[in-house]
């Protein structure tokens, strides 16, 4: 067998040379640059497919736990609803940035200290805070950034609701109409392939 390999070595070297040339001209692929999929782009802010599917699965799990037999019925149009909610979040953050609405560090700190999940006997417990974050695979910086985002969105919603004045329209209907009117001012691109 070794004699056969030595006899045909020139073919092996030729094949080896072709493989090397192929890698030189076409590269080894995108091993070091994984492709990140986005379901939507809201004025440059991308909504990742991972974020979309995580939210989608959380809501589906909730529907199955609460509505049991009617869960399948409730899930109709769920992808569209989740996408709309995520786009609305980005629009609210766009508005917050435009009008300089932002959660302060004190607001974030107060929200953490007053969160009942992190309390025992009505007192904030730092070790419980860290333990709960660890169980949810979060570090304090990630959680606080997420909380700051939530508070900013909440403050922006309050500003929008306050702008309605004494109208008979409910806050939720007014906010939805307001966000729909803002959509025309923002470039929104949806990647339908990432949603399938």
SEKOLNU-454394 format. One record per residue: residue number from 1; x, y, z of N, C-alpha, C in turn. Coordinates in pm, 1 decimal. Example, Ala and Ser with C-alpha at 12.3 -4.5 7.8 and 13.67 -1.06 7.14 Angstrom:
REM residues 2
- 1 | 1319.0 | -569.0 | 780.0 | 1230.0 | -450.0 | 780.0 | 1320.0 | -330.0 | 780.0
- 2 | 1285.0 | -225.0 | 708.0 | 1367.0 | -106.0 | 714.0 | 1290.0 | 3.0 | 787.0
This chain:
REM residues 196
- 1 | 82.0 | -118.1 | 0.0 | 0.0 | 0.0 | 0.0 | 87.0 | 125.2 | 0.0
- 2 | 193.7 | 122.5 | 76.2 | 283.9 | 238.4 | 79.7 | 346.7 | 259.8 | -56.6
- 3 | 378.5 | 150.8 | -126.5 | 434.2 | 163.5 | -261.5 | 334.1 | 232.6 | -353.4
- 4 | 209.0 | 196.4 | -338.7 | 104.6 | 257.6 | -422.4 | 93.2 | 406.5 | -392.4
- 5 | 99.0 | 441.1 | -262.8 | 90.6 | 582.3 | -225.6 | 209.0 | 660.9 | -281.2
- 6 | 329.5 | 601.9 | -270.0 | 448.3 | 670.7 | -322.9 | 439.4 | 685.8 | -474.2
- 7 | 390.0 | 583.5 | -539.1 | 379.2 | 585.2 | -684.2 | 280.8 | 693.1 | -731.0
- 8 | 173.9 | 713.4 | -654.8 | 70.7 | 810.7 | -692.1 | 83.3 | 942.2 | -615.9
- 9 | 197.1 | 965.2 | -553.0 | 217.6 | 1085.4 | -471.9 | 200.6 | 1212.6 | -553.4
- 10 | 243.6 | 1211.2 | -678.9 | 231.7 | 1333.4 | -758.9 | 85.2 | 1375.3 | -775.0
- 11 | -6.6 | 1275.4 | -782.0 | -148.7 | 1307.9 | -791.2 | -199.9 | 1366.6 | -659.4
- 12 | -148.5 | 1307.1 | -550.2 | -186.2 | 1357.8 | -418.8 | -139.4 | 1502.3 | -402.8
- 13 | -16.5 | 1532.5 | -440.2 | 36.5 | 1668.8 | -429.4 | -42.9 | 1765.2 | -517.1
- 14 | -80.9 | 1719.1 | -635.8 | -159.2 | 1803.0 | -726.4 | -295.3 | 1835.6 | -663.6
- 15 | -362.3 | 1734.9 | -605.5 | -490.9 | 1753.9 | -540.3 | -476.1 | 1847.1 | -420.0
- 16 | -371.5 | 1825.1 | -341.5 | -343.5 | 1908.3 | -225.6 | -322.4 | 2053.6 | -268.4
- 17 | -248.8 | 2074.4 | -376.9 | -221.7 | 2207.7 | -431.4 | -352.9 | 2274.8 | -473.8
- 18 | -443.7 | 2198.4 | -537.8 | -573.1 | 2252.5 | -579.6 | -657.6 | 2298.0 | -459.2
- 19 | -656.5 | 2220.4 | -351.9 | -732.5 | 2255.7 | -232.1 | -678.5 | 2385.1 | -172.6
- 20 | -546.2 | 2397.3 | -165.2 | -484.5 | 2518.5 | -110.3 | -519.3 | 2639.5 | -195.4
- 21 | -509.4 | 2626.5 | -326.2 | -542.1 | 2736.9 | -417.5 | -689.0 | 2777.4 | -399.6
- 22 | -776.5 | 2679.4 | -385.1 | -919.0 | 2708.1 | -365.4 | -939.8 | 2792.0 | -240.4
- 23 | -874.5 | 2752.9 | -129.0 | -887.6 | 2830.0 | -5.4 | -831.7 | 2970.3 | -20.6
- 24 | -722.8 | 2984.3 | -94.5 | -661.2 | 3116.8 | -112.1 | -755.9 | 3209.7 | -186.6
- 25 | -819.4 | 3160.1 | -292.1 | -904.2 | 3246.4 | -373.9 | -1045.9 | 3263.5 | -318.8
- 26 | -1100.3 | 3161.0 | -257.5 | -1238.2 | 3170.9 | -209.0 | -1248.7 | 3181.4 | -57.1
- 27 | -1143.7 | 3168.3 | 11.4 | -1146.3 | 3178.9 | 157.4 | -1196.6 | 3052.0 | 221.4
- 28 | -1192.4 | 3050.0 | 352.2 | -1234.5 | 2931.3 | 425.5 | -1378.2 | 2944.7 | 475.0
- 29 | -1447.8 | 3044.7 | 428.6 | -1586.9 | 3062.2 | 468.4 | -1600.5 | 3170.3 | 574.0
- 30 | -1713.2 | 3168.8 | 639.9 | -1743.0 | 3273.2 | 738.4 | -1732.3 | 3218.8 | 880.1
- 31 | -1630.6 | 3138.0 | 902.6 | -1613.7 | 3077.4 | 1034.3 | -1596.1 | 3184.3 | 1141.4
- 32 | -1513.8 | 3285.6 | 1113.4 | -1487.8 | 3387.4 | 1214.4 | -1588.1 | 3501.8 | 1210.5
- 33 | -1678.2 | 3503.3 | 1113.4 | -1779.4 | 3608.0 | 1103.9 | -1918.0 | 3544.6 | 1094.0
- 34 | -1972.6 | 3500.2 | 1207.1 | -2104.8 | 3438.7 | 1198.9 | -2210.7 | 3539.4 | 1154.4
- 35 | -2301.2 | 3493.6 | 1071.9 | -2405.7 | 3581.4 | 1021.5 | -2512.4 | 3600.1 | 1129.1
- 36 | -2541.3 | 3724.3 | 1159.2 | -2643.6 | 3755.5 | 1257.4 | -2768.4 | 3794.7 | 1180.5
- 37 | -2876.1 | 3724.2 | 1206.7 | -3000.3 | 3753.8 | 1137.4 | -3082.5 | 3855.0 | 1214.3
- 38 | -3148.1 | 3940.4 | 1138.5 | -3236.2 | 4040.8 | 1196.8 | -3375.3 | 4024.6 | 1138.4
- 39 | -3476.8 | 4038.6 | 1223.8 | -3613.7 | 4030.2 | 1174.5 | -3662.5 | 4165.3 | 1127.9
- 40 | -3603.0 | 4271.5 | 1184.2 | -3643.2 | 4406.3 | 1143.7 | -3532.6 | 4505.8 | 1174.4
- 41 | -3536.3 | 4614.3 | 1099.0 | -3443.3 | 4725.2 | 1118.5 | -3530.1 | 4850.6 | 1132.4
- 42 | -3523.5 | 4911.9 | 1250.5 | -3603.7 | 5031.1 | 1278.6 | -3509.1 | 5149.7 | 1286.4
- 43 | -3499.4 | 5222.9 | 1175.6 | -3412.7 | 5339.8 | 1167.7 | -3270.4 | 5308.5 | 1215.2
- 44 | -3217.7 | 5194.8 | 1170.8 | -3080.7 | 5156.4 | 1204.3 | -3068.4 | 5068.9 | 1327.4
- 45 | -3174.0 | 5059.7 | 1408.5 | -3172.4 | 4971.7 | 1525.9 | -3225.3 | 4836.0 | 1483.0
- 46 | -3140.5 | 4735.3 | 1489.4 | -3179.6 | 4603.0 | 1443.1 | -3242.9 | 4521.6 | 1556.2
- 47 | -3348.1 | 4450.8 | 1520.7 | -3413.6 | 4358.1 | 1613.2 | -3367.1 | 4219.4 | 1572.2
- 48 | -3288.3 | 4156.9 | 1657.0 | -3228.8 | 4027.8 | 1621.5 | -3333.8 | 3917.3 | 1618.4
- 49 | -3305.9 | 3817.8 | 1534.5 | -3394.8 | 3701.7 | 1525.9 | -3397.0 | 3629.8 | 1660.4
- 50 | -3283.0 | 3627.4 | 1729.3 | -3276.8 | 3562.1 | 1860.3 | -3373.5 | 3628.6 | 1959.0
- 51 | -3372.3 | 3760.9 | 1960.7 | -3462.2 | 3835.6 | 2050.2 | -3608.9 | 3809.5 | 2014.4
- 52 | -3638.1 | 3811.2 | 1884.1 | -3774.6 | 3786.1 | 1837.3 | -3821.6 | 3648.4 | 1882.6
- 53 | -3741.3 | 3543.9 | 1854.1 | -3783.2 | 3407.3 | 1885.1 | -3790.1 | 3383.4 | 2035.9
- 54 | -3703.0 | 3448.1 | 2113.5 | -3708.3 | 3435.3 | 2260.0 | -3841.5 | 3492.2 | 2311.7
- 55 | -3879.2 | 3611.4 | 2264.2 | -4007.0 | 3671.6 | 2305.2 | -4125.3 | 3585.7 | 2260.7
- 56 | -4117.5 | 3537.3 | 2138.5 | -4223.6 | 3453.1 | 2082.6 | -4244.1 | 3328.2 | 2168.7
- 57 | -4135.4 | 3260.1 | 2204.6 | -4143.8 | 3138.0 | 2285.0 | -4193.7 | 3166.8 | 2425.8
- 58 | -4154.0 | 3279.6 | 2484.2 | -4201.7 | 3315.9 | 2618.2 | -4353.1 | 3335.0 | 2617.9
- 59 | -4404.6 | 3401.8 | 2515.1 | -4549.6 | 3426.2 | 2507.6 | -4623.8 | 3295.2 | 2481.7
- 60 | -4568.7 | 3210.7 | 2393.5 | -4631.7 | 3080.4 | 2367.5 | -4638.1 | 2997.2 | 2495.0
- 61 | -4529.7 | 2996.6 | 2572.0 | -4526.0 | 2921.7 | 2697.9 | -4632.6 | 2976.3 | 2794.5
- 62 | -4642.5 | 3108.1 | 2800.1 | -4742.8 | 3172.0 | 2885.8 | -4883.8 | 3130.5 | 2843.3
- 63 | -4911.6 | 3136.2 | 2712.5 | -5043.9 | 3097.0 | 2661.8 | -5075.7 | 2952.0 | 2699.0
- 64 | -4977.2 | 2862.7 | 2685.7 | -5000.6 | 2721.0 | 2715.8 | -5028.2 | 2698.2 | 2863.5
- 65 | -4959.9 | 2776.0 | 2948.7 | -4981.3 | 2760.9 | 3092.7 | -5116.1 | 2818.2 | 3135.5
- 66 | -5154.3 | 2932.1 | 3078.0 | -5276.1 | 3000.3 | 3121.6 | -5400.2 | 2949.9 | 3048.5
- 67 | -5393.3 | 2939.3 | 2915.9 | -5512.5 | 2908.0 | 2837.1 | -5525.6 | 2760.1 | 2801.5
- 68 | -5425.1 | 2682.2 | 2829.9 | -5422.4 | 2537.2 | 2808.2 | -5479.2 | 2494.7 | 2672.4
- 69 | -5606.2 | 2448.5 | 2669.2 | -5666.8 | 2396.2 | 2545.1 | -5687.5 | 2503.3 | 2438.7
- 70 | -5703.4 | 2627.9 | 2479.8 | -5728.0 | 2736.0 | 2384.9 | -5598.6 | 2803.8 | 2339.5
- 71 | -5484.5 | 2750.6 | 2380.2 | -5355.6 | 2812.5 | 2348.1 | -5333.1 | 2822.5 | 2197.6
- 72 | -5365.8 | 2716.0 | 2124.7 | -5345.3 | 2716.3 | 1979.1 | -5425.0 | 2828.0 | 1913.1
- 73 | -5546.6 | 2848.6 | 1961.2 | -5631.2 | 2955.6 | 1908.5 | -5570.2 | 3092.9 | 1938.7
- 74 | -5516.1 | 3108.9 | 2059.0 | -5455.4 | 3235.4 | 2100.7 | -5327.1 | 3265.6 | 2023.2
- 75 | -5260.0 | 3159.8 | 1977.0 | -5132.0 | 3176.8 | 1908.6 | -5146.2 | 3222.0 | 1763.3
- 76 | -5268.5 | 3224.4 | 1711.0 | -5287.7 | 3268.9 | 1573.4 | -5247.6 | 3415.9 | 1561.3
- 77 | -5160.6 | 3445.5 | 1465.5 | -5114.5 | 3581.8 | 1444.7 | -5013.1 | 3627.6 | 1548.5
- 78 | -4960.1 | 3533.8 | 1626.5 | -4868.4 | 3569.7 | 1734.6 | -4736.7 | 3627.0 | 1681.6
- 79 | -4685.8 | 3572.0 | 1572.4 | -4560.2 | 3624.5 | 1516.4 | -4574.1 | 3771.9 | 1481.4
- 80 | -4684.7 | 3806.1 | 1417.2 | -4707.9 | 3944.9 | 1377.6 | -4719.4 | 4035.6 | 1499.8
- 81 | -4787.9 | 3984.8 | 1604.0 | -4805.6 | 4063.1 | 1727.0 | -4671.1 | 4086.5 | 1796.6
- 82 | -4590.4 | 3981.4 | 1807.0 | -4459.4 | 3993.7 | 1871.7 | -4372.0 | 4091.9 | 1793.9
- 83 | -4372.1 | 4080.4 | 1660.5 | -4291.9 | 4171.0 | 1578.3 | -4339.5 | 4315.0 | 1595.3
- 84 | -4471.1 | 4336.2 | 1594.9 | -4525.2 | 4471.4 | 1612.4 | -4483.7 | 4529.2 | 1747.7
- 85 | -4490.7 | 4447.9 | 1852.9 | -4451.3 | 4494.3 | 1986.3 | -4303.5 | 4533.1 | 1990.9
- 86 | -4218.3 | 4451.5 | 1929.0 | -4074.6 | 4481.5 | 1928.1 | -4044.7 | 4608.0 | 1847.1
- 87 | -4115.0 | 4624.5 | 1735.6 | -4097.6 | 4746.2 | 1654.7 | -4145.4 | 4867.7 | 1734.2
- 88 | -4258.3 | 4854.6 | 1802.9 | -4309.1 | 4965.6 | 1884.7 | -4211.2 | 5002.8 | 1995.7
- 89 | -4145.7 | 4902.3 | 2055.4 | -4043.1 | 4930.8 | 2157.0 | -3931.7 | 5017.2 | 2097.3
- 90 | -3886.8 | 4979.2 | 1977.7 | -3778.9 | 5055.5 | 1912.8 | -3824.8 | 5196.4 | 1875.4
- 91 | -3950.7 | 5210.0 | 1835.0 | -4004.5 | 5343.2 | 1804.4 | -4008.2 | 5427.5 | 1931.1
- 92 | -4051.5 | 5367.8 | 2042.4 | -4054.3 | 5440.0 | 2169.5 | -3913.5 | 5483.3 | 2211.4
- 93 | -3815.0 | 5395.8 | 2190.1 | -3676.2 | 5432.0 | 2222.7 | -3624.4 | 5539.9 | 2127.9
- 94 | -3669.7 | 5536.2 | 2001.8 | -3632.9 | 5639.3 | 1904.7 | -3687.2 | 5774.3 | 1950.9
- 95 | -3813.6 | 5774.1 | 1995.9 | -3875.2 | 5896.9 | 2048.0 | -3804.1 | 5945.2 | 2174.6
- 96 | -3769.8 | 5850.7 | 2261.9 | -3700.5 | 5885.8 | 2386.0 | -3566.9 | 5953.9 | 2355.8
- 97 | -3495.8 | 5899.2 | 2259.3 | -3366.8 | 5958.8 | 2222.0 | -3387.3 | 6096.9 | 2161.4
- 98 | -3486.6 | 6107.8 | 2075.0 | -3514.2 | 6234.4 | 2007.0 | -3550.8 | 6344.7 | 2106.9
- 99 | -3628.9 | 6309.0 | 2208.1 | -3675.1 | 6408.3 | 2304.8 | -3600.5 | 6400.8 | 2438.8
- 100 | -3488.1 | 6330.9 | 2436.8 | -3398.5 | 6321.0 | 2552.7 | -3470.1 | 6272.4 | 2678.7
- 101 | -3549.8 | 6169.3 | 2660.5 | -3616.1 | 6103.9 | 2773.9 | -3530.0 | 5983.3 | 2809.8
- 102 | -3486.9 | 5977.1 | 2934.3 | -3399.6 | 5867.1 | 2973.6 | -3418.2 | 5835.8 | 3121.1
- 103 | -3407.4 | 5708.7 | 3153.2 | -3412.6 | 5667.7 | 3293.2 | -3281.8 | 5708.3 | 3359.6
- 104 | -3292.3 | 5762.3 | 3478.4 | -3172.3 | 5801.9 | 3552.2 | -3117.9 | 5681.1 | 3628.7
- 105 | -2993.1 | 5690.2 | 3671.4 | -2933.3 | 5583.4 | 3751.5 | -3011.5 | 5564.7 | 3882.0
- 106 | -3059.4 | 5674.2 | 3938.9 | -3136.4 | 5666.0 | 4063.6 | -3267.8 | 5591.3 | 4041.4
- 107 | -3334.0 | 5615.7 | 3928.1 | -3458.7 | 5544.6 | 3898.3 | -3433.4 | 5394.6 | 3885.1
- 108 | -3322.5 | 5359.1 | 3821.3 | -3287.1 | 5217.6 | 3806.6 | -3258.9 | 5157.5 | 3944.5
- 109 | -3179.7 | 5227.7 | 4024.0 | -3146.2 | 5180.5 | 4157.9 | -3271.6 | 5165.0 | 4243.6
- 110 | -3360.8 | 5263.3 | 4239.0 | -3485.8 | 5256.3 | 4316.2 | -3572.1 | 5137.7 | 4271.9
- 111 | -3576.2 | 5112.6 | 4141.9 | -3655.0 | 5000.5 | 4089.7 | -3599.9 | 4868.0 | 4141.0
- 112 | -3468.7 | 4855.6 | 4149.0 | -3406.8 | 4731.9 | 4197.9 | -3432.4 | 4715.5 | 4346.9
- 113 | -3405.8 | 4820.1 | 4423.0 | -3419.2 | 4814.3 | 4569.0 | -3563.5 | 4790.6 | 4611.0
- 114 | -3660.7 | 4836.6 | 4532.1 | -3802.3 | 4821.5 | 4567.4 | -3870.2 | 4702.4 | 4500.1
- 115 | -3793.2 | 4622.0 | 4427.7 | -3848.8 | 4504.3 | 4361.2 | -3871.8 | 4394.6 | 4465.9
- 116 | -3996.7 | 4349.8 | 4484.1 | -4025.6 | 4249.1 | 4587.3 | -3949.8 | 4116.9 | 4568.0
- 117 | -3910.4 | 4086.1 | 4445.4 | -3836.0 | 3961.5 | 4422.4 | -3701.0 | 3961.6 | 4493.3
- 118 | -3647.0 | 4080.0 | 4517.5 | -3514.8 | 4090.6 | 4579.2 | -3523.1 | 4124.3 | 4728.2
- 119 | -3641.6 | 4108.0 | 4786.4 | -3660.8 | 4144.9 | 4927.3 | -3691.2 | 4023.3 | 5013.7
- 120 | -3656.8 | 4036.2 | 5139.6 | -3699.5 | 3944.1 | 5244.0 | -3743.0 | 4030.7 | 5360.9
- 121 | -3863.0 | 4005.0 | 5409.6 | -3920.6 | 4083.5 | 5519.4 | -3924.1 | 4232.6 | 5486.9
- 122 | -3951.4 | 4264.3 | 5360.0 | -3964.6 | 4404.0 | 5318.3 | -3833.5 | 4480.0 | 5302.8
- 123 | -3721.1 | 4408.8 | 5309.9 | -3589.7 | 4474.4 | 5299.3 | -3511.9 | 4414.4 | 5182.8
- 124 | -3452.1 | 4501.7 | 5100.5 | -3371.8 | 4457.5 | 4986.6 | -3254.6 | 4373.4 | 5035.2
- 125 | -3233.8 | 4258.6 | 4968.3 | -3124.1 | 4168.1 | 5002.1 | -3032.5 | 4154.9 | 4880.7
- 126 | -2914.4 | 4207.8 | 4893.7 | -2817.0 | 4209.0 | 4784.0 | -2783.4 | 4067.0 | 4735.1
- 127 | -2766.7 | 3973.9 | 4828.2 | -2731.9 | 3837.3 | 4789.6 | -2844.3 | 3769.7 | 4710.6
- 128 | -2968.7 | 3799.2 | 4745.9 | -3083.2 | 3744.6 | 4671.2 | -3085.6 | 3804.1 | 4530.1
- 129 | -3056.0 | 3932.5 | 4521.0 | -3048.8 | 4000.9 | 4390.5 | -2950.6 | 3929.4 | 4298.9
- 130 | -2829.0 | 3906.1 | 4348.3 | -2726.2 | 3839.9 | 4267.3 | -2762.7 | 3695.1 | 4236.0
- 131 | -2823.9 | 3627.9 | 4332.1 | -2863.3 | 3488.7 | 4312.2 | -2969.7 | 3477.3 | 4202.3
- 132 | -3069.8 | 3564.3 | 4205.8 | -3176.3 | 3560.6 | 4104.2 | -3119.9 | 3593.1 | 3966.2
- 133 | -3030.6 | 3691.9 | 3959.1 | -2968.4 | 3724.4 | 3830.4 | -2889.0 | 3605.4 | 3777.6
- 134 | -2815.5 | 3540.0 | 3866.5 | -2734.8 | 3424.3 | 3825.1 | -2824.3 | 3312.3 | 3772.2
- 135 | -2936.8 | 3287.3 | 3839.8 | -3031.0 | 3184.0 | 3794.6 | -3087.4 | 3215.6 | 3656.2
- 136 | -3099.5 | 3345.1 | 3625.4 | -3151.0 | 3387.8 | 3495.2 | -3039.9 | 3414.8 | 3394.2
- 137 | -2918.6 | 3374.9 | 3428.6 | -2801.1 | 3390.3 | 3341.1 | -2778.8 | 3534.7 | 3299.1
- 138 | -2789.6 | 3623.9 | 3397.5 | -2766.9 | 3766.5 | 3373.8 | -2662.0 | 3816.5 | 3472.1
- 139 | -2585.7 | 3915.3 | 3427.3 | -2498.7 | 3983.6 | 3522.3 | -2564.5 | 4117.5 | 3554.6
- 140 | -2522.8 | 4183.3 | 3663.4 | -2588.8 | 4308.8 | 3702.3 | -2590.8 | 4414.2 | 3591.6
- 141 | -2482.8 | 4426.0 | 3514.2 | -2478.9 | 4526.8 | 3407.2 | -2586.5 | 4499.3 | 3302.6
- 142 | -2604.1 | 4372.6 | 3264.7 | -2706.8 | 4337.0 | 3166.2 | -2846.8 | 4367.2 | 3220.2
- 143 | -2871.0 | 4327.0 | 3343.4 | -3002.9 | 4347.8 | 3402.7 | -3033.3 | 4496.6 | 3416.9
- 144 | -2935.5 | 4573.1 | 3463.8 | -2957.1 | 4716.2 | 3484.1 | -2977.2 | 4789.1 | 3351.9
- 145 | -2907.1 | 4745.4 | 3246.4 | -2927.5 | 4805.4 | 3113.6 | -3068.7 | 4774.9 | 3063.9
- 146 | -3113.2 | 4652.1 | 3085.4 | -3248.3 | 4612.4 | 3044.6 | -3353.7 | 4690.8 | 3122.8
- 147 | -3329.5 | 4706.2 | 3251.6 | -3421.4 | 4781.1 | 3337.2 | -3426.1 | 4929.0 | 3297.5
- 148 | -3310.1 | 4983.8 | 3264.7 | -3303.0 | 5124.4 | 3221.1 | -3384.6 | 5142.7 | 3092.5
- 149 | -3374.3 | 5045.5 | 3005.4 | -3450.5 | 5047.8 | 2879.4 | -3600.2 | 5044.4 | 2908.7
- 150 | -3642.4 | 4953.3 | 2998.3 | -3784.5 | 4941.8 | 3034.0 | -3837.9 | 5070.9 | 3095.7
- 151 | -3760.1 | 5129.2 | 3186.3 | -3804.1 | 5252.9 | 3251.8 | -3814.0 | 5366.2 | 3149.6
- 152 | -3716.8 | 5372.9 | 3058.4 | -3718.9 | 5475.8 | 2952.9 | -3842.6 | 5460.2 | 2866.3
- 153 | -3874.6 | 5336.8 | 2828.4 | -3994.6 | 5310.8 | 2748.3 | -4118.8 | 5353.0 | 2826.2
- 154 | -4125.0 | 5318.3 | 2954.4 | -4239.3 | 5356.1 | 3038.5 | -4256.9 | 5506.7 | 3048.4
- 155 | -4146.4 | 5578.0 | 3065.9 | -4152.6 | 5724.0 | 3074.1 | -4199.8 | 5784.5 | 2941.9
- 156 | -4155.5 | 5726.6 | 2831.5 | -4195.8 | 5776.1 | 2699.1 | -4344.9 | 5753.8 | 2678.0
- 157 | -4394.5 | 5637.7 | 2719.3 | -4538.2 | 5609.0 | 2709.0 | -4617.7 | 5709.1 | 2792.2
- 158 | -4568.2 | 5742.1 | 2911.2 | -4636.5 | 5839.9 | 2996.2 | -4643.1 | 5977.1 | 2929.3
- 159 | -4533.7 | 6018.0 | 2864.8 | -4531.8 | 6147.4 | 2795.8 | -4634.6 | 6147.4 | 2682.5
- 160 | -4641.0 | 6036.6 | 2607.1 | -4737.2 | 6027.1 | 2496.6 | -4880.2 | 6032.6 | 2551.4
- 161 | -4907.5 | 5954.9 | 2655.9 | -5041.7 | 5952.7 | 2715.1 | -5079.3 | 6089.8 | 2769.3
- 162 | -4983.9 | 6159.3 | 2829.1 | -5009.6 | 6292.6 | 2884.8 | -5041.7 | 6393.1 | 2774.2
- 163 | -4980.1 | 6373.1 | 2655.3 | -5002.1 | 6466.2 | 2544.3 | -5143.9 | 6457.7 | 2488.1
- 164 | -5214.9 | 6351.9 | 2520.2 | -5351.4 | 6331.2 | 2469.5 | -5448.8 | 6432.4 | 2526.7
- 165 | -5420.3 | 6480.4 | 2645.4 | -5510.8 | 6577.3 | 2707.3 | -5635.7 | 6510.7 | 2761.1
- 166 | -5747.7 | 6582.4 | 2755.3 | -5873.8 | 6534.0 | 2813.5 | -5959.6 | 6460.6 | 2711.9
- 167 | -5898.1 | 6400.3 | 2613.8 | -5971.5 | 6328.1 | 2510.5 | -6043.2 | 6206.4 | 2568.4
- 168 | -6153.9 | 6166.8 | 2503.6 | -6230.1 | 6050.3 | 2549.2 | -6168.5 | 5919.3 | 2502.6
- 169 | -6070.2 | 5926.7 | 2416.9 | -6002.1 | 5806.4 | 2366.8 | -5919.6 | 5746.4 | 2480.9
- 170 | -5920.3 | 5613.7 | 2490.3 | -5840.9 | 5548.5 | 2595.8 | -5691.4 | 5569.8 | 2567.1
- 171 | -5612.8 | 5564.0 | 2673.2 | -5467.9 | 5582.9 | 2658.4 | -5408.1 | 5482.4 | 2560.6
- 172 | -5448.3 | 5354.6 | 2572.5 | -5388.2 | 5250.9 | 2487.3 | -5420.8 | 5274.6 | 2339.3
- 173 | -5544.7 | 5313.8 | 2309.8 | -5583.2 | 5341.7 | 2169.8 | -5506.1 | 5463.5 | 2118.4
- 174 | -5495.2 | 5566.3 | 2201.6 | -5423.2 | 5688.1 | 2162.8 | -5275.2 | 5657.7 | 2137.1
- 175 | -5212.8 | 5581.9 | 2227.2 | -5070.3 | 5548.5 | 2213.1 | -5047.6 | 5467.4 | 2086.6
- 176 | -5135.1 | 5370.8 | 2059.9 | -5121.7 | 5289.4 | 1938.8 | -5133.5 | 5376.7 | 1813.5
- 177 | -5230.9 | 5466.2 | 1811.4 | -5248.5 | 5556.7 | 1696.3 | -5127.6 | 5649.5 | 1681.7
- 178 | -5077.1 | 5696.8 | 1794.1 | -4960.7 | 5785.6 | 1792.9 | -4839.0 | 5712.8 | 1733.6
- 179 | -4815.6 | 5589.2 | 1779.6 | -4700.7 | 5511.4 | 1729.3 | -4716.1 | 5480.7 | 1580.6
- 180 | -4839.1 | 5452.6 | 1537.3 | -4862.1 | 5427.8 | 1394.5 | -4832.5 | 5552.3 | 1311.5
- 181 | -4862.8 | 5669.4 | 1365.7 | -4833.5 | 5793.1 | 1292.1 | -4682.3 | 5817.9 | 1284.8
- 182 | -4609.3 | 5776.5 | 1386.9 | -4463.6 | 5793.9 | 1387.6 | -4396.8 | 5699.7 | 1287.9
- 183 | -4457.4 | 5582.5 | 1265.5 | -4399.9 | 5483.9 | 1172.0 | -4371.6 | 5543.4 | 1034.6
- 184 | -4456.1 | 5636.4 | 993.2 | -4436.6 | 5696.0 | 860.3 | -4312.3 | 5785.3 | 855.4
- 185 | -4262.5 | 5826.4 | 971.1 | -4143.9 | 5913.2 | 977.4 | -4014.4 | 5833.6 | 992.0
- 186 | -4026.5 | 5705.9 | 1018.6 | -3909.5 | 5622.6 | 1046.0 | -3896.4 | 5516.2 | 937.7
- 187 | -3772.9 | 5489.5 | 900.7 | -3747.0 | 5384.0 | 802.4 | -3749.5 | 5249.4 | 874.7
- 188 | -3845.5 | 5164.3 | 836.1 | -3859.1 | 5031.7 | 896.5 | -3850.3 | 4926.6 | 786.3
- 189 | -3757.5 | 4834.0 | 805.2 | -3738.0 | 4727.5 | 706.5 | -3757.5 | 4593.3 | 777.8
- 190 | -3846.0 | 4509.4 | 722.8 | -3874.3 | 4378.5 | 784.2 | -3812.8 | 4268.0 | 699.2
- 191 | -3741.5 | 4177.2 | 765.5 | -3678.3 | 4062.8 | 699.5 | -3771.3 | 3942.7 | 715.4
- 192 | -3858.4 | 3921.1 | 617.7 | -3959.6 | 3816.6 | 627.1 | -3898.6 | 3677.0 | 630.7
- 193 | -3780.7 | 3660.0 | 568.9 | -3716.7 | 3528.3 | 568.4 | -3680.3 | 3485.1 | 710.1
- 194 | -3638.5 | 3578.3 | 794.7 | -3598.6 | 3545.0 | 932.7 | -3718.2 | 3510.6 | 1018.7
- 195 | -3839.2 | 3540.2 | 971.7 | -3959.9 | 3513.4 | 1048.6 | -4020.1 | 3376.1 | 1019.9
- 196 | -3967.4 | 3308.2 | 919.8 | -4026.7 | 3178.3 | 883.9 | -3955.3 | 3063.4 | 949.0
